[in-house]
Amino acid sequence: MQKNSSVAYVLYHTEGCHLCDIAQALVEQTAIDYQHIDICDNAILAERYGMSIPVFVQGERELFWPFDAAQLQDFLGV
C-alpha cells in the first residue's frame, strides 16, 4: 500500500468497518499501489460514500461493495 497522491487507485474506507477490511485484503492480494483513504477525514467524501463504503476508485470509475476477487481483477483489467 502506498499513500501518495499520484497513485491511480483509491480504496475509500473508515475505521471499524469489517467490510472495508475484507475489501482491503482483496486489493492487497493484487499487489497494486493504491491509496487507503478514510472518508471520515473529509466531509465531502463522507457525504458521497458514507452509505457505500468500501468503494474502490480509479479516476471516474467506481467499484462499489460487494465485490469479489474476480470482479476486482476485471475492474483492474487483469
Biopython code that builds the backbone (N, CA, C, O; Angstrom):
import numpy as np
from Bio.PDB.StructureBuilder import StructureBuilder

atoms = [
    (1, "MET", "N", (0.840, -1.173, 0.000)),
    (1, "MET", "CA", (0.000, 0.000, 0.000)),
    (1, "MET", "C", (0.882, 1.232, 0.000)),
    (1, "MET", "O", (1.922, 1.278, 0.657)),
    (2, "GLN", "N", (0.448, 2.218, -0.745)),
    (2, "GLN", "CA", (1.203, 3.451, -0.844)),
    (2, "GLN", "C", (0.270, 4.605, -0.528)),
    (2, "GLN", "O", (-0.913, 4.562, -0.867)),
    (3, "LYS", "N", (0.789, 5.627, 0.113)),
    (3, "LYS", "CA", (-0.015, 6.808, 0.423)),
    (3, "LYS", "C", (0.583, 7.987, -0.320)),
    (3, "LYS", "O", (1.248, 8.833, 0.278)),
    (4, "ASN", "N", (0.348, 8.043, -1.611)),
    (4, "ASN", "CA", (0.921, 9.045, -2.477)),
    (4, "ASN", "C", (-0.180, 9.543, -3.398)),
    (4, "ASN", "O", (-0.902, 8.735, -3.983)),
    (5, "SER", "N", (-0.325, 10.855, -3.539)),
    (5, "SER", "CA", (-1.427, 11.409, -4.316)),
    (5, "SER", "C", (-1.339, 11.085, -5.802)),
    (5, "SER", "O", (-2.317, 11.290, -6.521)),
    (6, "SER", "N", (-0.203, 10.585, -6.290)),
    (6, "SER", "CA", (-0.079, 10.253, -7.704)),
    (6, "SER", "C", (-0.570, 8.839, -8.019)),
    (6, "SER", "O", (-0.591, 8.445, -9.185)),
    (7, "VAL", "N", (-0.960, 8.077, -7.013)),
    (7, "VAL", "CA", (-1.442, 6.720, -7.217)),
    (7, "VAL", "C", (-2.822, 6.778, -7.862)),
    (7, "VAL", "O", (-3.676, 7.565, -7.453)),
    (8, "ALA", "N", (-3.032, 5.940, -8.871)),
    (8, "ALA", "CA", (-4.272, 5.986, -9.646)),
    (8, "ALA", "C", (-5.447, 5.321, -8.941)),
    (8, "ALA", "O", (-6.596, 5.614, -9.274)),
    (9, "TYR", "N", (-5.201, 4.443, -7.986)),
    (9, "TYR", "CA", (-6.270, 3.689, -7.333)),
    (9, "TYR", "C", (-6.461, 4.151, -5.897)),
    (9, "TYR", "O", (-5.500, 4.468, -5.196)),
    (10, "VAL", "N", (-7.728, 4.183, -5.471)),
    (10, "VAL", "CA", (-8.057, 4.594, -4.106)),
    (10, "VAL", "C", (-9.089, 3.631, -3.537)),
    (10, "VAL", "O", (-10.062, 3.281, -4.205)),
    (11, "LEU", "N", (-8.868, 3.206, -2.298)),
    (11, "LEU", "CA", (-9.873, 2.449, -1.559)),
    (11, "LEU", "C", (-10.399, 3.365, -0.462)),
    (11, "LEU", "O", (-9.679, 3.707, 0.476)),
    (12, "TYR", "N", (-11.667, 3.759, -0.592)),
    (12, "TYR", "CA", (-12.307, 4.567, 0.440)),
    (12, "TYR", "C", (-12.866, 3.642, 1.500)),
    (12, "TYR", "O", (-13.507, 2.638, 1.190)),
    (13, "HIS", "N", (-12.621, 3.986, 2.751)),
    (13, "HIS", "CA", (-12.988, 3.133, 3.881)),
    (13, "HIS", "C", (-13.238, 4.014, 5.093)),
    (13, "HIS", "O", (-13.180, 5.240, 5.007)),
    (14, "THR", "N", (-13.515, 3.381, 6.214)),
    (14, "THR", "CA", (-13.499, 4.042, 7.507)),
    (14, "THR", "C", (-13.085, 3.023, 8.558)),
    (14, "THR", "O", (-13.233, 1.817, 8.358)),
    (15, "GLU", "N", (-12.573, 3.506, 9.662)),
    (15, "GLU", "CA", (-12.133, 2.618, 10.741)),
    (15, "GLU", "C", (-13.323, 1.856, 11.318)),
    (15, "GLU", "O", (-14.423, 2.396, 11.431)),
    (16, "GLY", "N", (-13.091, 0.608, 11.679)),
    (16, "GLY", "CA", (-14.126, -0.207, 12.294)),
    (16, "GLY", "C", (-15.115, -0.814, 11.327)),
    (16, "GLY", "O", (-16.117, -1.390, 11.751)),
    (17, "CYS", "N", (-14.860, -0.699, 10.049)),
    (17, "CYS", "CA", (-15.747, -1.238, 9.012)),
    (17, "CYS", "C", (-15.209, -2.607, 8.593)),
    (17, "CYS", "O", (-14.194, -2.685, 7.900)),
    (18, "HIS", "N", (-15.876, -3.681, 9.004)),
    (18, "HIS", "CA", (-15.362, -5.020, 8.687)),
    (18, "HIS", "C", (-15.414, -5.309, 7.192)),
    (18, "HIS", "O", (-14.565, -6.045, 6.688)),
    (19, "LEU", "N", (-16.380, -4.755, 6.470)),
    (19, "LEU", "CA", (-16.421, -4.933, 5.015)),
    (19, "LEU", "C", (-15.235, -4.232, 4.355)),
    (19, "LEU", "O", (-14.697, -4.712, 3.358)),
    (20, "CYS", "N", (-14.838, -3.101, 4.915)),
    (20, "CYS", "CA", (-13.664, -2.382, 4.408)),
    (20, "CYS", "C", (-12.401, -3.214, 4.597)),
    (20, "CYS", "O", (-11.520, -3.216, 3.738)),
    (21, "ASP", "N", (-12.313, -3.919, 5.718)),
    (21, "ASP", "CA", (-11.165, -4.797, 5.969)),
    (21, "ASP", "C", (-11.108, -5.920, 4.940)),
    (21, "ASP", "O", (-10.030, -6.277, 4.464)),
    (22, "ILE", "N", (-12.263, -6.473, 4.599)),
    (22, "ILE", "CA", (-12.320, -7.539, 3.586)),
    (22, "ILE", "C", (-11.901, -6.985, 2.230)),
    (22, "ILE", "O", (-11.118, -7.610, 1.515)),
    (23, "ALA", "N", (-12.424, -5.808, 1.875)),
    (23, "ALA", "CA", (-12.066, -5.185, 0.599)),
    (23, "ALA", "C", (-10.576, -4.881, 0.542)),
    (23, "ALA", "O", (-9.940, -5.093, -0.490)),
    (24, "GLN", "N", (-10.017, -4.387, 1.639)),
    (24, "GLN", "CA", (-8.585, -4.089, 1.675)),
    (24, "GLN", "C", (-7.767, -5.360, 1.449)),
    (24, "GLN", "O", (-6.775, -5.333, 0.719)),
    (25, "ALA", "N", (-8.166, -6.451, 2.056)),
    (25, "ALA", "CA", (-7.454, -7.718, 1.865)),
    (25, "ALA", "C", (-7.503, -8.150, 0.400)),
    (25, "ALA", "O", (-6.508, -8.641, -0.133)),
    (26, "LEU", "N", (-8.648, -7.971, -0.253)),
    (26, "LEU", "CA", (-8.765, -8.316, -1.675)),
    (26, "LEU", "C", (-7.839, -7.444, -2.521)),
    (26, "LEU", "O", (-7.145, -7.945, -3.406)),
    (27, "VAL", "N", (-7.830, -6.138, -2.248)),
    (27, "VAL", "CA", (-6.984, -5.216, -3.011)),
    (27, "VAL", "C", (-5.513, -5.545, -2.793)),
    (27, "VAL", "O", (-4.728, -5.520, -3.742)),
    (28, "GLU", "N", (-5.132, -5.849, -1.569)),
    (28, "GLU", "CA", (-3.731, -6.153, -1.285)),
    (28, "GLU", "C", (-3.270, -7.437, -1.966)),
    (28, "GLU", "O", (-2.078, -7.591, -2.231)),
    (29, "GLN", "N", (-4.173, -8.351, -2.250)),
    (29, "GLN", "CA", (-3.816, -9.572, -2.981)),
    (29, "GLN", "C", (-3.395, -9.269, -4.414)),
    (29, "GLN", "O", (-2.706, -10.079, -5.034)),
    (30, "THR", "N", (-3.795, -8.123, -4.949)),
    (30, "THR", "CA", (-3.447, -7.768, -6.326)),
    (30, "THR", "C", (-2.044, -7.189, -6.433)),
    (30, "THR", "O", (-1.485, -7.131, -7.528)),
    (31, "ALA", "N", (-1.472, -6.766, -5.325)),
    (31, "ALA", "CA", (-0.119, -6.193, -5.272)),
    (31, "ALA", "C", (0.010, -4.893, -6.064)),
    (31, "ALA", "O", (1.107, -4.549, -6.503)),
    (32, "ILE", "N", (-1.098, -4.164, -6.254)),
    (32, "ILE", "CA", (-1.019, -2.856, -6.907)),
    (32, "ILE", "C", (-0.786, -1.785, -5.853)),
    (32, "ILE", "O", (-1.048, -1.999, -4.669)),
    (33, "ASP", "N", (-0.293, -0.630, -6.290)),
    (33, "ASP", "CA", (-0.170, 0.522, -5.404)),
    (33, "ASP", "C", (-1.516, 1.230, -5.364)),
    (33, "ASP", "O", (-2.155, 1.416, -6.400)),
    (34, "TYR", "N", (-1.942, 1.623, -4.178)),
    (34, "TYR", "CA", (-3.210, 2.323, -4.043)),
    (34, "TYR", "C", (-3.182, 3.176, -2.784)),
    (34, "TYR", "O", (-2.376, 2.960, -1.879)),
    (35, "GLN", "N", (-4.079, 4.145, -2.752)),
    (35, "GLN", "CA", (-4.261, 4.955, -1.553)),
    (35, "GLN", "C", (-5.381, 4.341, -0.735)),
    (35, "GLN", "O", (-6.329, 3.777, -1.280)),
    (36, "HIS", "N", (-5.264, 4.454, 0.553)),
    (36, "HIS", "CA", (-6.243, 3.934, 1.510)),
    (36, "HIS", "C", (-6.725, 5.166, 2.266)),
    (36, "HIS", "O", (-6.023, 5.663, 3.147)),
    (37, "ILE", "N", (-7.927, 5.671, 1.930)),
    (37, "ILE", "CA", (-8.384, 6.947, 2.469)),
    (37, "ILE", "C", (-9.628, 6.756, 3.330)),
    (37, "ILE", "O", (-10.622, 6.172, 2.899)),
    (38, "ASP", "N", (-9.548, 7.266, 4.561)),
    (38, "ASP", "CA", (-10.678, 7.220, 5.488)),
    (38, "ASP", "C", (-11.625, 8.371, 5.158)),
    (38, "ASP", "O", (-11.233, 9.536, 5.217)),
    (39, "ILE", "N", (-12.868, 8.046, 4.810)),
    (39, "ILE", "CA", (-13.821, 9.082, 4.417)),
    (39, "ILE", "C", (-14.184, 10.010, 5.568)),
    (39, "ILE", "O", (-14.649, 11.126, 5.335)),
    (40, "CYS", "N", (-13.981, 9.574, 6.796)),
    (40, "CYS", "CA", (-14.318, 10.411, 7.957)),
    (40, "CYS", "C", (-13.389, 11.609, 8.099)),
    (40, "CYS", "O", (-13.678, 12.534, 8.859)),
    (41, "ASP", "N", (-12.275, 11.598, 7.373)),
    (41, "ASP", "CA", (-11.338, 12.716, 7.415)),
    (41, "ASP", "C", (-11.730, 13.836, 6.458)),
    (41, "ASP", "O", (-11.051, 14.861, 6.399)),
    (42, "ASN", "N", (-12.831, 13.649, 5.699)),
    (42, "ASN", "CA", (-13.222, 14.610, 4.675)),
    (42, "ASN", "C", (-14.748, 14.620, 4.572)),
    (42, "ASN", "O", (-15.355, 13.604, 4.233)),
    (43, "ALA", "N", (-15.361, 15.755, 4.862)),
    (43, "ALA", "CA", (-16.827, 15.850, 4.875)),
    (43, "ALA", "C", (-17.445, 15.537, 3.513)),
    (43, "ALA", "O", (-18.516, 14.933, 3.448)),
    (44, "ILE", "N", (-16.792, 15.936, 2.437)),
    (44, "ILE", "CA", (-17.324, 15.679, 1.093)),
    (44, "ILE", "C", (-17.318, 14.184, 0.803)),
    (44, "ILE", "O", (-18.294, 13.646, 0.281)),
    (45, "LEU", "N", (-16.213, 13.508, 1.144)),
    (45, "LEU", "CA", (-16.144, 12.058, 0.937)),
    (45, "LEU", "C", (-17.143, 11.328, 1.825)),
    (45, "LEU", "O", (-17.768, 10.358, 1.396)),
    (46, "ALA", "N", (-17.293, 11.791, 3.062)),
    (46, "ALA", "CA", (-18.249, 11.165, 3.975)),
    (46, "ALA", "C", (-19.665, 11.279, 3.427)),
    (46, "ALA", "O", (-20.445, 10.331, 3.518)),
    (47, "GLU", "N", (-20.000, 12.427, 2.863)),
    (47, "GLU", "CA", (-21.323, 12.629, 2.269)),
    (47, "GLU", "C", (-21.514, 11.729, 1.047)),
    (47, "GLU", "O", (-22.566, 11.112, 0.875)),
    (48, "ARG", "N", (-20.490, 11.664, 0.211)),
    (48, "ARG", "CA", (-20.597, 10.900, -1.038)),
    (48, "ARG", "C", (-20.604, 9.391, -0.816)),
    (48, "ARG", "O", (-21.401, 8.680, -1.427)),
    (49, "TYR", "N", (-19.719, 8.895, 0.057)),
    (49, "TYR", "CA", (-19.520, 7.452, 0.189)),
    (49, "TYR", "C", (-19.969, 6.876, 1.532)),
    (49, "TYR", "O", (-19.804, 5.679, 1.770)),
    (50, "GLY", "N", (-20.526, 7.694, 2.402)),
    (50, "GLY", "CA", (-20.860, 7.252, 3.753)),
    (50, "GLY", "C", (-21.702, 5.996, 3.837)),
    (50, "GLY", "O", (-21.502, 5.182, 4.739)),
    (51, "MET", "N", (-22.634, 5.819, 2.923)),
    (51, "MET", "CA", (-23.507, 4.648, 2.940)),
    (51, "MET", "C", (-23.033, 3.561, 1.974)),
    (51, "MET", "O", (-23.691, 2.531, 1.833)),
    (52, "SER", "N", (-21.901, 3.784, 1.311)),
    (52, "SER", "CA", (-21.469, 2.883, 0.239)),
    (52, "SER", "C", (-20.144, 2.179, 0.483)),
    (52, "SER", "O", (-19.808, 1.241, -0.239)),
    (53, "ILE", "N", (-19.382, 2.611, 1.489)),
    (53, "ILE", "CA", (-18.044, 2.049, 1.659)),
    (53, "ILE", "C", (-18.111, 0.561, 1.969)),
    (53, "ILE", "O", (-19.076, 0.088, 2.568)),
    (54, "PRO", "N", (-17.097, -0.162, 1.565)),
    (54, "PRO", "CA", (-15.899, 0.280, 0.856)),
    (54, "PRO", "C", (-16.176, 0.524, -0.625)),
    (54, "PRO", "O", (-17.033, -0.119, -1.231)),
    (55, "VAL", "N", (-15.430, 1.465, -1.187)),
    (55, "VAL", "CA", (-15.510, 1.770, -2.613)),
    (55, "VAL", "C", (-14.085, 1.842, -3.144)),
    (55, "VAL", "O", (-13.230, 2.516, -2.569)),
    (56, "PHE", "N", (-13.839, 1.138, -4.252)),
    (56, "PHE", "CA", (-12.530, 1.150, -4.903)),
    (56, "PHE", "C", (-12.667, 2.015, -6.147)),
    (56, "PHE", "O", (-13.575, 1.808, -6.952)),
    (57, "VAL", "N", (-11.770, 2.985, -6.308)),
    (57, "VAL", "CA", (-11.924, 4.001, -7.348)),
    (57, "VAL", "C", (-10.659, 4.110, -8.187)),
    (57, "VAL", "O", (-9.539, 4.027, -7.685)),
    (58, "GLN", "N", (-10.880, 4.298, -9.482)),
    (58, "GLN", "CA", (-9.799, 4.671, -10.403)),
    (58, "GLN", "C", (-10.353, 5.791, -11.271)),
    (58, "GLN", "O", (-11.223, 5.564, -12.111)),
    (59, "GLY", "N", (-9.845, 6.996, -11.062)),
    (59, "GLY", "CA", (-10.343, 8.139, -11.823)),
    (59, "GLY", "C", (-11.838, 8.314, -11.600)),
    (59, "GLY", "O", (-12.284, 8.522, -10.472)),
    (60, "GLU", "N", (-12.610, 8.228, -12.678)),
    (60, "GLU", "CA", (-14.070, 8.382, -12.605)),
    (60, "GLU", "C", (-14.779, 7.047, -12.386)),
    (60, "GLU", "O", (-15.985, 7.018, -12.140)),
    (61, "ARG", "N", (-14.042, 5.954, -12.473)),
    (61, "ARG", "CA", (-14.634, 4.619, -12.319)),
    (61, "ARG", "C", (-14.711, 4.248, -10.845)),
    (61, "ARG", "O", (-13.776, 4.485, -10.080)),
    (62, "GLU", "N", (-15.848, 3.657, -10.456)),
    (62, "GLU", "CA", (-16.053, 3.266, -9.067)),
    (62, "GLU", "C", (-16.543, 1.824, -9.007)),
    (62, "GLU", "O", (-17.442, 1.424, -9.747)),
    (63, "LEU", "N", (-15.941, 1.063, -8.121)),
    (63, "LEU", "CA", (-16.361, -0.313, -7.867)),
    (63, "LEU", "C", (-16.904, -0.352, -6.445)),
    (63, "LEU", "O", (-16.154, -0.270, -5.472)),
    (64, "PHE", "N", (-18.225, -0.478, -6.346)),
    (64, "PHE", "CA", (-18.893, -0.457, -5.045)),
    (64, "PHE", "C", (-18.982, -1.854, -4.465)),
    (64, "PHE", "O", (-19.106, -2.836, -5.196)),
    (65, "TRP", "N", (-18.918, -1.936, -3.145)),
    (65, "TRP", "CA", (-19.105, -3.181, -2.426)),
    (65, "TRP", "C", (-20.555, -3.602, -2.577)),
    (65, "TRP", "O", (-21.434, -2.741, -2.539)),
    (66, "PRO", "N", (-20.846, -4.886, -2.748)),
    (66, "PRO", "CA", (-19.918, -6.019, -2.632)),
    (66, "PRO", "C", (-19.209, -6.311, -3.949)),
    (66, "PRO", "O", (-19.800, -6.229, -5.026)),
    (67, "PHE", "N", (-17.922, -6.654, -3.835)),
    (67, "PHE", "CA", (-17.167, -7.163, -4.975)),
    (67, "PHE", "C", (-16.248, -8.261, -4.488)),
    (67, "PHE", "O", (-15.835, -8.281, -3.329)),
    (68, "ASP", "N", (-15.933, -9.183, -5.403)),
    (68, "ASP", "CA", (-15.032, -10.284, -5.061)),
    (68, "ASP", "C", (-13.739, -10.132, -5.850)),
    (68, "ASP", "O", (-13.570, -9.165, -6.593)),
    (69, "ALA", "N", (-12.835, -11.076, -5.690)),
    (69, "ALA", "CA", (-11.523, -11.002, -6.347)),
    (69, "ALA", "C", (-11.663, -10.956, -7.864)),
    (69, "ALA", "O", (-10.941, -10.211, -8.526)),
    (70, "ALA", "N", (-12.578, -11.738, -8.423)),
    (70, "ALA", "CA", (-12.762, -11.764, -9.878)),
    (70, "ALA", "C", (-13.280, -10.418, -10.387)),
    (70, "ALA", "O", (-12.816, -9.928, -11.417)),
    (71, "GLN", "N", (-14.224, -9.825, -9.685)),
    (71, "GLN", "CA", (-14.754, -8.521, -10.088)),
    (71, "GLN", "C", (-13.690, -7.435, -9.963)),
    (71, "GLN", "O", (-13.621, -6.529, -10.793)),
    (72, "LEU", "N", (-12.873, -7.528, -8.936)),
    (72, "LEU", "CA", (-11.791, -6.568, -8.757)),
    (72, "LEU", "C", (-10.780, -6.696, -9.888)),
    (72, "LEU", "O", (-10.347, -5.687, -10.445)),
    (73, "GLN", "N", (-10.402, -7.909, -10.231)),
    (73, "GLN", "CA", (-9.449, -8.104, -11.328)),
    (73, "GLN", "C", (-10.026, -7.621, -12.649)),
    (73, "GLN", "O", (-9.303, -7.058, -13.471)),
    (74, "ASP", "N", (-11.317, -7.833, -12.861)),
    (74, "ASP", "CA", (-11.969, -7.326, -14.068)),
    (74, "ASP", "C", (-11.923, -5.796, -14.085)),
    (74, "ASP", "O", (-11.656, -5.194, -15.125)),
    (75, "PHE", "N", (-12.179, -5.177, -12.951)),
    (75, "PHE", "CA", (-12.116, -3.721, -12.829)),
    (75, "PHE", "C", (-10.708, -3.218, -13.147)),
    (75, "PHE", "O", (-10.538, -2.186, -13.797)),
    (76, "LEU", "N", (-9.705, -3.957, -12.680)),
    (76, "LEU", "CA", (-8.304, -3.581, -12.905)),
    (76, "LEU", "C", (-7.832, -3.899, -14.320)),
    (76, "LEU", "O", (-6.798, -3.400, -14.764)),
    (77, "GLY", "N", (-8.594, -4.728, -15.023)),
    (77, "GLY", "CA", (-8.203, -5.105, -16.379)),
    (77, "GLY", "C", (-7.128, -6.164, -16.431)),
    (77, "GLY", "O", (-6.362, -6.232, -17.393)),
    (78, "VAL", "N", (-7.063, -7.008, -15.384)),
    (78, "VAL", "CA", (-6.075, -8.097, -15.358)),
    (78, "VAL", "C", (-6.693, -9.427, -15.674)),
    (78, "VAL", "O", (-5.997, -10.442, -15.692)),
]
sb = StructureBuilder()
sb.init_structure("model")
sb.init_model(0)
sb.init_chain("A")
sb.init_seg("    ")
for serial, (resi, resn, name, xyz) in enumerate(atoms, 1):
    if name == "N":
        sb.init_residue(resn, " ", resi, " ")
    sb.init_atom(name, np.array(xyz, "f"), 0.0, 1.0, " ", f" {name:<3s}", serial, name[0])
structure = sb.get_structure()
